Amino acid sequence: MNITFKNLTSIYHENTPFEHLALNNITTTFEEGLYYGIVGHTGSGKSTMIQTLNGLLLPSLGEVHAGNIVLRRKSRQRNIHQVKKHVGMVFQFPEHQLFEETVLKDVMFGPKNMGMDQRTAEEKARHYLHLLNIDASLFDTSPFDLSGGQMRKVAIAGILAMEPEVLILDEPTAGLDPESHIETMELFQNIHQDMGITVILVTHDMNDVFQYTDQVKILSEGHLVKEGRTDDLLTDEVLLERYSLEPPDIVRLVHDLERKGITFEQMPKNVEAFARLYEEWRTNHAQ
């Protein structure tokens, strides 16, 4: 399912002294099956954009086309509900959304709320809990008795159990230690690849954006100022400096090496690829 913004404008506190233009006349498309990054400094409009993607916020002007469903300023609740069936969102600290008596009931809540019968909802819940490596012995346990990492996985399982076509990630690694950070990002990468889900990542971590995403959209002061392939945009030092964005660590390192005469045939996406390319350069220049 593609999602398209058509001349979309979002205004907070409209017609009051606190009126604020959050998104300004944006037209763009999120194509099915790709992994997107949305970046920009604080206040650029990132949070407003993703909340508009799944109907949490309606446009002040313009339209959101989610597949065959169109959301406008005064869309019916039925249309909003339909979009939420297809577009799931993992908020910052998703474990704060847990509330049911048991792990299994918590993961079943979303599918049942979307109209699944009890048996199907339970089958989906068990499947996605297993996918996220939550042991069956914990299914009847209170989610509040789990570790922080387990609670986050249960919350994510609850969103996946609704089987969205588009998955929005709002700072999904907030508060995690480095090991859990990597594990979480690899989890979403596997979900994207294995299930073909469109993933939209909002984060300040440019390393994650560079390593995992296919396309990037850059926001600044409510405007969509640039969009394109991740490899093109996040290696453009002039562009990143213009919008006060830090280059990914790998990109900064490769550019520093280039200024010292050490060049690679391609830009590595991660540490492993960098180590391989650097070793190849050393081998070739040792001869």
ChimeraX attribute file (.defattr): number of C-alpha atoms within 10 A of each C-alpha:
attribute: neighborCount
match mode: 1-to-1
recipient: residues
	/A:1	17
	/A:2	16
	/A:3	21
	/A:4	20
	/A:5	23
	/A:6	16
	/A:7	16
	/A:8	22
	/A:9	22
	/A:10	24
	/A:11	18
	/A:12	14
	/A:13	10
	/A:14	12
	/A:15	9
	/A:16	8
	/A:17	7
	/A:18	9
	/A:19	11
	/A:20	14
	/A:21	17
	/A:22	20
	/A:23	26
	/A:24	17
	/A:25	16
	/A:26	20
	/A:27	16
	/A:28	16
	/A:29	14
	/A:30	21
	/A:31	15
	/A:32	16
	/A:33	17
	/A:34	19
	/A:35	27
	/A:36	24
	/A:37	26
	/A:38	24
	/A:39	23
	/A:40	23
	/A:41	16
	/A:42	12
	/A:43	13
	/A:44	19
	/A:45	24
	/A:46	25
	/A:47	15
	/A:48	20
	/A:49	23
	/A:50	20
	/A:51	15
	/A:52	18
	/A:53	28
	/A:54	26
	/A:55	22
	/A:56	13
	/A:57	17
	/A:58	24
	/A:59	24
	/A:60	17
	/A:61	17
	/A:62	18
	/A:63	22
	/A:64	26
	/A:65	18
	/A:66	24
	/A:67	13
	/A:68	9
	/A:69	12
	/A:70	16
	/A:71	24
	/A:72	19
	/A:73	14
	/A:74	9
	/A:75	14
	/A:76	10
	/A:77	11
	/A:78	8
	/A:79	14
	/A:80	19
	/A:81	15
	/A:82	15
	/A:83	24
	/A:84	19
	/A:85	19
	/A:86	17
	/A:87	24
	/A:88	24
	/A:89	22
	/A:90	21
	/A:91	17
	/A:92	15
	/A:93	18
	/A:94	20
	/A:95	20
	/A:96	12
	/A:97	14
	/A:98	19
	/A:99	15
	/A:100	15
	/A:101	13
	/A:102	18
	/A:103	29
	/A:104	24
	/A:105	21
	/A:106	22
	/A:107	29
	/A:108	28
	/A:109	21
	/A:110	21
	/A:111	24
	/A:112	18
	/A:113	12
	/A:114	14
	/A:115	10
	/A:116	16
	/A:117	12
	/A:118	12
	/A:119	11
	/A:120	13
	/A:121	24
	/A:122	19
	/A:123	12
	/A:124	21
	/A:125	29
	/A:126	21
	/A:127	14
	/A:128	22
	/A:129	25
	/A:130	13
	/A:131	15
	/A:132	15
	/A:133	11
	/A:134	18
	/A:135	12
	/A:136	13
	/A:137	7
	/A:138	16
	/A:139	19
	/A:140	12
	/A:141	15
	/A:142	18
	/A:143	25
	/A:144	17
	/A:145	12
	/A:146	14
	/A:147	10
	/A:148	14
	/A:149	13
	/A:150	19
	/A:151	23
	/A:152	24
	/A:153	22
	/A:154	27
	/A:155	24
	/A:156	23
	/A:157	28
	/A:158	29
	/A:159	24
	/A:160	25
	/A:161	24
	/A:162	26
	/A:163	20
	/A:164	18
	/A:165	19
	/A:166	31
	/A:167	24
	/A:168	24
	/A:169	20
	/A:170	22
	/A:171	16
	/A:172	22
	/A:173	21
	/A:174	13
	/A:175	12
	/A:176	15
	/A:177	11
	/A:178	10
	/A:179	8
	/A:180	13
	/A:181	16
	/A:182	13
	/A:183	14
	/A:184	19
	/A:185	16
	/A:186	13
	/A:187	15
	/A:188	20
	/A:189	17
	/A:190	13
	/A:191	17
	/A:192	18
	/A:193	15
	/A:194	9
	/A:195	12
	/A:196	15
	/A:197	22
	/A:198	23
	/A:199	28
	/A:200	23
	/A:201	24
	/A:202	23
	/A:203	21
	/A:204	17
	/A:205	14
	/A:206	16
	/A:207	18
	/A:208	20
	/A:209	24
	/A:210	25
	/A:211	17
	/A:212	19
	/A:213	20
	/A:214	16
	/A:215	22
	/A:216	24
	/A:217	21
	/A:218	23
	/A:219	23
	/A:220	20
	/A:221	18
	/A:222	23
	/A:223	18
	/A:224	21
	/A:225	13
	/A:226	12
	/A:227	16
	/A:228	14
	/A:229	13
	/A:230	20
	/A:231	19
	/A:232	11
	/A:233	20
	/A:234	22
	/A:235	19
	/A:236	12
	/A:237	15
	/A:238	11
	/A:239	15
	/A:240	16
	/A:241	11
	/A:242	8
	/A:243	16
	/A:244	12
	/A:245	17
	/A:246	15
	/A:247	21
	/A:248	19
	/A:249	13
	/A:250	20
	/A:251	22
	/A:252	14
	/A:253	12
	/A:254	20
	/A:255	16
	/A:256	13
	/A:257	13
	/A:258	12
	/A:259	9
	/A:260	9
	/A:261	9
	/A:262	14
	/A:263	16
	/A:264	15
	/A:265	7
	/A:266	10
	/A:267	16
	/A:268	20
	/A:269	17
	/A:270	17
	/A:271	12
	/A:272	10
	/A:273	14
	/A:274	19
	/A:275	12
	/A:276	11
	/A:277	18
	/A:278	17
	/A:279	12
	/A:280	13
	/A:281	15
	/A:282	11
	/A:283	10
	/A:284	9
	/A:285	9
	/A:286	7
	/A:287	5
